[in-house]
Amino acid sequence: MRKTPMIIGAFILLSQLSCNNKKHEKHEETKYLITSPVKKDTAIIKDYVCQIHSIRNIEVRALEKGYLQHISVDEGQTVKKGQKMFQIMPNIYEAELQKAEAEAQVAKIEFQNTKLLADGNVVSENELAMAKAGYEKAKAEVLLAKTHLGFTNIKAPFNGIMDHLHVREGSLLDEGELLTTLSDNSQMWVYFNVPEAEYLDYITNVDNSTKKEVGLLMANNKRFGQTGIVETIEGEFNSETGNIPFRATFPNPDGILRHGETGSILMRIPFEDVLVIPQKATFQILDKKYVFVVDNNNVVQQQEITVGAELPNLFIVENGLSESDKILLEGIRKVKDQDKIHTEFQEPDAVLSHLALYAE
């Protein structure tokens, strides 16, 4: 008689487990979200590694030999056009100028005396011409001496920023010796390489009446505040890389960009009437991408697709799907080919507008 309660208890436990299993099975009859590809106009942002150059970046060199007497500017300093930068000791060149001026004065007196004699027919016209030529030569020597003296005072040829100093005060300079470099950063030339296929797409679709606008992503992954313009394309492809260099010009009013920086050019590439699907609806096997297409009987079928381009959260599909297809949006990892599932359709526009919410 004591075994009866135990038997009843076991029966109740089995009944509860059976009920729980039925509830669990009922719970697992999940409805999977499906949607359709949609055609629309869109655009992608292509990025290209770039080199940033000053619109003018020159080497400042000594044009005369001599001791460097004084440096008027410092590294990294902004200088104005005509501002004094370096002074080479001018003593020798000042003496040469004084000598040339004295010789010019002597030649002038000789010419004037010869002219008086020629006016009185004392000397020939040839002697007068020789005296005049000697005077003109002496004046040219004065001008040359002034030029050499002027080369000892080195001034900024344009507004710019000083770079590293390669010499110090008191250095003995040779003619042509590098002193520093000077960069005009008011505008920047940004060079980037474009593959041949993308160049052909660009050149065949570009509107010649307007210049292509591009953005710049700096090395800190922040976008530069100014918009650039693609102004030139070089004349030849690099036979080794298959690329051709483009050059974009960016205004640099705040002087943020400097010569020699790197970054990425951001170019907007438009696509018209293309088929797009959410990236989360795809999966990859080796180097191929697939989706699960759901037929009219709610059976999933694995379908290979060709992706033409990638956007944030979206793929542009070139082959493998049509607008009328139904594709599995969620639960990709929970089903396999030829499974039959319960589905709930969601309009493509609604899916695209809430991709951030659906992202896994």
C-alpha positions as CSV (number, residue, x, y, z in Angstrom):
1,M,0.0,0.0,0.0
2,R,3.0,2.4,0.6
3,K,4.2,2.0,-3.0
4,T,1.0,3.5,-4.4
5,P,1.9,7.2,-3.6
6,M,5.3,6.7,-5.2
7,I,3.7,5.3,-8.3
8,I,1.3,8.2,-8.4
9,G,4.1,10.7,-7.9
10,A,6.2,9.2,-10.7
11,F,3.1,9.3,-13.0
12,I,2.6,13.0,-12.2
13,L,6.3,13.8,-12.9
14,L,6.2,12.0,-16.2
15,S,3.0,13.9,-17.1
16,Q,4.7,17.2,-16.3
17,L,7.7,16.3,-18.4
18,S,5.5,15.3,-21.3
19,C,3.6,18.7,-21.0
20,N,6.9,20.6,-20.9
21,N,8.2,18.7,-23.9
22,K,5.0,19.6,-25.9
23,K,5.3,23.2,-24.8
24,H,9.0,23.2,-25.9
25,E,8.2,21.7,-29.3
26,K,5.4,24.3,-29.7
27,H,7.8,27.0,-28.7
28,E,10.4,25.9,-31.3
29,E,7.9,26.4,-34.1
30,T,9.5,29.8,-34.7
31,K,8.6,32.0,-37.6
32,Y,11.6,33.1,-39.5
33,L,11.8,36.6,-41.0
34,I,12.1,36.7,-44.7
35,T,12.2,39.6,-47.2
36,S,12.9,40.3,-50.9
37,P,15.8,42.0,-52.7
38,V,14.9,45.6,-53.8
39,K,16.0,47.7,-56.7
40,K,17.1,51.3,-55.9
41,D,19.6,54.0,-56.7
42,T,22.5,54.1,-54.2
43,A,26.1,54.9,-53.9
44,I,29.2,53.4,-52.3
45,I,32.2,55.2,-50.8
46,K,35.5,53.9,-52.2
47,D,38.7,54.7,-50.3
48,Y,42.2,55.0,-51.7
49,V,45.4,55.3,-49.8
50,C,46.9,58.7,-50.5
51,Q,50.0,60.8,-50.0
52,I,49.5,64.5,-49.0
53,H,51.8,67.1,-50.4
54,S,52.1,70.9,-50.0
55,I,51.1,72.8,-53.1
56,R,54.6,74.2,-53.0
57,N,57.4,72.5,-51.2
58,I,60.9,73.7,-52.0
59,E,64.5,73.3,-50.9
60,V,66.1,76.5,-49.6
61,R,69.8,76.4,-50.6
62,A,72.8,78.8,-50.3
63,L,73.6,80.5,-53.6
64,E,77.0,81.7,-52.4
65,K,79.9,80.4,-50.4
66,G,80.6,81.8,-47.0
67,Y,80.0,81.6,-43.3
68,L,76.4,81.5,-42.1
69,Q,76.3,84.7,-40.0
70,H,72.7,84.6,-38.8
71,I,69.5,82.5,-38.8
72,S,66.4,84.7,-38.5
73,V,63.7,82.0,-38.3
74,D,63.1,78.8,-36.4
75,E,62.0,75.3,-37.3
76,G,58.2,75.0,-37.7
77,Q,57.8,78.8,-37.9
78,T,55.4,80.4,-40.3
79,V,57.2,82.9,-42.6
80,K,55.9,85.6,-44.9
81,K,57.0,86.2,-48.5
82,G,60.1,88.4,-48.5
83,Q,60.9,87.8,-44.8
84,K,64.6,87.4,-44.1
85,M,65.6,83.8,-43.3
86,F,69.4,83.5,-43.5
87,Q,72.3,85.9,-43.6
88,I,75.7,84.7,-45.1
89,M,78.6,86.9,-44.0
90,P,78.7,89.6,-46.7
91,N,82.1,91.2,-46.2
92,I,83.8,89.7,-49.3
93,Y,80.8,90.5,-51.5
94,E,80.5,94.0,-50.2
95,A,84.2,94.6,-51.0
96,E,83.7,93.2,-54.5
97,L,80.8,95.6,-55.0
98,Q,82.9,98.5,-53.9
99,K,85.7,97.5,-56.3
100,A,83.2,97.1,-59.2
101,E,81.7,100.5,-58.4
102,A,85.1,102.2,-58.4
103,E,86.1,100.5,-61.7
104,A,82.8,101.7,-63.1
105,Q,83.5,105.2,-62.1
106,V,86.9,105.1,-63.8
107,A,85.4,103.7,-66.9
108,K,82.7,106.5,-66.8
109,I,85.4,109.2,-66.6
110,E,87.4,107.6,-69.5
111,F,84.3,107.4,-71.6
112,Q,83.4,111.1,-70.9
113,N,86.9,112.2,-71.8
114,T,87.0,110.2,-74.9
115,K,83.6,111.6,-75.9
116,L,85.0,115.2,-75.6
117,L,88.0,114.3,-77.7
118,A,85.8,112.6,-80.3
119,D,83.6,115.7,-80.5
120,G,86.7,117.7,-81.4
121,N,87.7,115.1,-83.9
122,V,90.9,114.3,-81.9
123,V,90.1,110.6,-81.6
124,S,88.2,108.3,-83.9
125,E,84.7,107.0,-83.5
126,N,86.1,103.5,-82.9
127,E,88.0,104.7,-79.8
128,L,84.8,106.3,-78.5
129,A,82.9,103.0,-79.1
130,M,85.6,101.1,-77.2
131,A,85.4,103.5,-74.3
132,K,81.6,103.3,-74.2
133,A,81.8,99.4,-74.3
134,G,84.3,99.5,-71.4
135,Y,81.9,101.7,-69.4
136,E,78.9,99.4,-70.1
137,K,81.0,96.4,-69.0
138,A,81.9,98.1,-65.8
139,K,78.3,98.8,-65.0
140,A,77.4,95.2,-65.7
141,E,80.1,94.2,-63.2
142,V,78.5,96.4,-60.6
143,L,75.1,94.8,-61.2
144,L,76.7,91.3,-60.9
145,A,78.4,92.3,-57.7
146,K,75.1,93.6,-56.3
147,T,73.5,90.3,-57.2
148,H,76.1,88.2,-55.5
149,L,75.8,90.4,-52.4
150,G,72.0,90.0,-52.5
151,F,72.4,86.3,-52.5
152,T,73.9,86.5,-49.0
153,N,70.6,87.7,-47.7
154,I,68.2,84.8,-48.2
155,K,64.5,85.7,-48.0
156,A,61.3,83.6,-48.2
157,P,60.0,83.3,-51.8
158,F,56.4,82.8,-50.5
159,N,54.3,82.4,-47.4
160,G,55.1,79.1,-45.8
161,I,56.3,76.9,-42.9
162,M,59.9,76.3,-42.2
163,D,61.1,72.7,-41.9
164,H,64.1,71.2,-40.2
165,L,67.3,73.3,-40.2
166,H,70.2,71.5,-41.8
167,V,72.9,74.0,-40.8
168,R,73.7,76.2,-37.7
169,E,75.0,79.7,-37.3
170,G,78.8,79.8,-38.0
171,S,78.7,76.9,-40.5
172,L,80.9,77.3,-43.6
173,L,78.5,76.9,-46.5
174,D,79.3,75.7,-50.0
175,E,77.5,77.1,-53.0
176,G,74.2,75.1,-53.3
177,E,74.2,73.7,-49.8
178,L,70.8,72.8,-48.4
179,L,69.7,75.0,-45.6
180,T,66.1,74.0,-45.0
181,T,62.8,73.3,-46.8
182,L,59.8,75.6,-47.1
183,S,56.2,74.4,-47.5
184,D,53.2,76.4,-48.7
185,N,50.3,74.6,-47.0
186,S,47.5,77.0,-48.0
187,Q,46.3,74.2,-50.4
188,M,47.3,70.6,-50.5
189,W,47.8,68.2,-53.4
190,V,46.7,64.7,-52.5
191,Y,47.8,61.9,-54.7
192,F,46.1,58.5,-54.9
193,N,46.3,55.5,-57.2
194,V,43.2,54.1,-59.0
195,P,43.1,50.6,-60.6
196,E,42.5,50.5,-64.4
197,A,38.9,49.1,-64.2
198,E,37.9,51.8,-61.8
199,Y,39.6,54.5,-63.8
200,L,37.6,53.4,-66.9
201,D,34.3,53.5,-64.9
202,Y,35.3,57.0,-63.7
203,I,36.4,58.4,-67.0
204,T,33.4,57.1,-68.9
205,N,30.8,58.4,-66.3
206,V,32.4,61.7,-65.2
207,D,30.7,64.9,-66.1
208,N,33.3,67.1,-67.8
209,S,31.4,70.3,-66.9
210,T,31.9,69.7,-63.1
211,K,34.9,68.4,-61.2
212,K,34.5,65.4,-59.0
213,E,34.4,66.1,-55.2
214,V,36.2,63.8,-52.8
215,G,36.7,63.6,-49.1
216,L,39.8,62.9,-47.0
217,L,40.1,60.5,-44.1
218,M,43.1,61.4,-42.0
219,A,45.5,59.0,-40.2
220,N,43.5,59.4,-37.0
221,N,40.4,58.0,-38.8
222,K,38.7,61.4,-38.7
223,R,37.3,63.0,-41.8
224,F,39.1,66.3,-42.8
225,G,36.7,69.2,-42.7
226,Q,37.3,70.4,-46.2
227,T,36.1,68.9,-49.5
228,G,38.6,68.3,-52.3
229,I,38.4,68.4,-56.1
230,V,39.9,65.9,-58.5
231,E,41.9,68.1,-60.8
232,T,44.3,66.0,-62.7
233,I,44.9,62.4,-63.9
234,E,48.4,61.5,-64.9
235,G,49.1,60.4,-68.5
236,E,50.3,56.8,-68.0
237,F,49.5,53.6,-66.0
238,N,52.1,52.0,-63.9
239,S,52.8,48.7,-65.8
240,E,53.8,46.9,-62.5
241,T,50.7,47.8,-60.4
242,G,48.1,48.6,-63.2
243,N,47.2,51.8,-61.4
244,I,47.1,55.4,-62.6
245,P,47.7,58.4,-60.2
246,F,45.0,60.9,-59.6
247,R,45.5,64.3,-57.9
248,A,43.0,66.1,-55.7
249,T,43.4,69.6,-54.3
250,F,42.1,70.4,-50.8
251,P,42.0,73.9,-49.2
252,N,43.8,73.9,-45.9
253,P,42.7,77.2,-44.2
254,D,43.5,76.0,-40.6
255,G,46.9,74.5,-41.6
256,I,45.9,71.1,-40.2
257,L,47.5,69.2,-43.1
258,R,51.2,69.1,-43.5
259,H,53.5,67.9,-46.3
260,G,54.2,64.2,-46.2
261,E,51.1,63.1,-44.3
262,T,49.1,60.0,-45.3
263,G,45.4,59.2,-45.3
264,S,42.6,57.9,-47.5
265,I,40.7,59.6,-50.3
266,L,36.9,58.9,-50.0
267,M,35.2,58.9,-53.4
268,R,31.5,58.5,-53.9
269,I,30.6,56.1,-56.7
270,P,26.9,56.2,-57.7
271,F,24.9,53.1,-58.7
272,E,21.6,53.3,-60.5
273,D,18.8,50.8,-60.4
274,V,20.7,48.1,-58.7
275,L,19.5,45.1,-56.6
276,V,20.4,45.3,-52.9
277,I,20.1,42.9,-50.0
278,P,21.1,43.1,-46.3
279,Q,24.5,41.7,-45.6
280,K,23.1,39.7,-42.7
281,A,21.1,37.7,-45.1
282,T,24.2,36.2,-46.6
283,F,26.8,33.6,-45.6
284,Q,30.1,32.6,-47.1
285,I,31.7,29.3,-48.0
286,L,35.3,29.6,-49.0
287,D,35.4,32.6,-51.4
288,K,31.7,32.4,-52.5
289,K,28.7,34.1,-51.0
290,Y,25.2,32.5,-50.6
291,V,21.7,33.2,-49.4
292,F,18.8,31.0,-48.5
293,V,16.0,31.4,-51.0
294,V,12.6,30.4,-49.6
295,D,10.2,28.9,-52.2
296,N,6.4,28.9,-52.2
297,N,6.3,25.8,-50.0
298,N,8.5,27.5,-47.4
299,V,11.5,25.3,-48.2
300,V,14.9,26.9,-48.0
301,Q,17.3,26.5,-50.9
302,Q,20.9,27.5,-50.8
303,Q,21.7,30.0,-53.7
304,E,25.0,31.4,-54.7
305,I,25.2,35.1,-55.5
306,T,27.6,37.5,-57.1
307,V,28.3,40.7,-55.1
308,G,29.1,43.7,-57.2
309,A,29.8,46.2,-54.4
310,E,29.5,46.6,-50.6
311,L,27.8,49.3,-48.7
312,P,27.3,49.7,-45.0
313,N,25.0,46.7,-44.0
314,L,24.1,46.1,-47.7
315,F,25.4,44.2,-50.7
316,I,24.8,45.1,-54.3
317,V,23.9,41.8,-56.1
318,E,24.9,41.4,-59.7
319,N,23.8,37.8,-60.3
320,G,21.9,35.1,-58.5
321,L,18.7,36.9,-57.3
322,S,15.7,38.7,-58.6
323,E,13.2,41.1,-57.0
324,S,10.6,38.4,-56.8
325,D,12.7,36.0,-54.7
326,K,12.1,35.6,-51.0
327,I,15.3,35.3,-48.9
328,L,15.9,34.3,-45.3
329,L,16.7,37.4,-43.2
330,E,17.4,35.9,-39.8
331,G,18.3,32.5,-38.4
332,I,20.9,31.7,-41.1
333,R,22.8,29.5,-38.7
334,K,19.7,27.6,-37.5
335,V,18.6,26.1,-40.9
336,K,20.1,24.1,-43.6
337,D,19.4,23.5,-47.3
338,Q,16.0,21.9,-48.0
339,D,14.6,22.6,-44.5
340,K,10.9,23.6,-44.3
341,I,10.3,26.5,-42.1
342,H,7.5,28.8,-40.8
343,T,8.0,32.3,-42.2
344,E,7.0,35.9,-41.7
345,F,7.5,38.3,-44.6
346,Q,8.8,41.8,-44.0
347,E,8.7,44.5,-46.6
348,P,12.2,45.3,-48.0
349,D,11.9,49.0,-47.3
350,A,11.1,48.4,-43.7
351,V,14.1,46.0,-43.5
352,L,16.5,48.5,-44.9
353,S,15.3,51.3,-42.6
354,H,15.8,49.2,-39.5
355,L,19.0,47.3,-40.4
356,A,20.8,48.7,-37.3
357,L,18.1,47.1,-35.1
358,Y,18.4,43.8,-36.9
359,A,22.2,43.7,-36.9
360,E,23.6,40.7,-35.1
